[in-house]
Amino acid sequence: MGILKLRIIILLSSVAFISVGCGTPEYKASYATCYTEMDKKIPAVYEKQQKNETRSMSVPSANGSEIAYYTVPVMKDVMVNNKERNNFLHACVKKKCLKRGLKANCKQ
């Protein structure tokens, strides 16, 4: 999976989290603003890492067929600075909400 595809997936999942999750419009606005700031200040850094994936296949046996499981090594793009980005994002949202005179989660 390419880095661009991974970024799009992360962005879409973040947008889905915003629209489904924490409800207030103020929170959503702060989150969107902070996400943009985070992308500029702390760009996502990816590196290839080897992960193991379990796969299965049906194999014939005396009783019909059975499912056999096996593990294969797979190279994946992994965001190595995800924790730093999340910390920045949550601190930024909290700061913006408090600045507006609301609680840290943008509720009154």
Residue pairs with C-beta under 8 A, 6 or more apart in sequence:
1 76
1 77
2 77
3 46
3 77
6 46
6 77
6 79
7 44
10 44
10 79
14 35
18 28
18 31
18 32
19 28
22 28
22 31
22 105
22 106
24 105
24 106
24 107
26 97
26 100
26 102
26 106
27 93
27 97
27 105
27 106
27 107
30 92
30 93
30 96
30 97
30 106
31 89
31 93
33 92
33 96
34 88
34 89
34 92
34 93
34 96
35 89
37 92
38 85
38 88
38 89
38 92
41 88
42 81
42 84
42 85
42 88
44 79
44 81
44 82
44 85
45 79
45 80
45 81
46 77
46 78
46 79
46 80
47 77
47 78
47 80
48 75
48 76
48 77
48 78
49 75
49 76
49 78
50 73
50 74
50 75
50 76
51 73
51 74
51 75
51 76
51 78
52 71
52 72
52 73
52 74
53 71
53 72
53 74
54 69
54 70
54 71
55 69
55 70
55 71
55 72
56 67
56 68
56 69
56 70
57 67
57 68
57 70
58 65
58 66
58 67
58 68
59 65
59 66
59 67
59 68
79 85
93 106
94 104
97 103
97 104
97 105
97 106
98 104
100 106
102 108
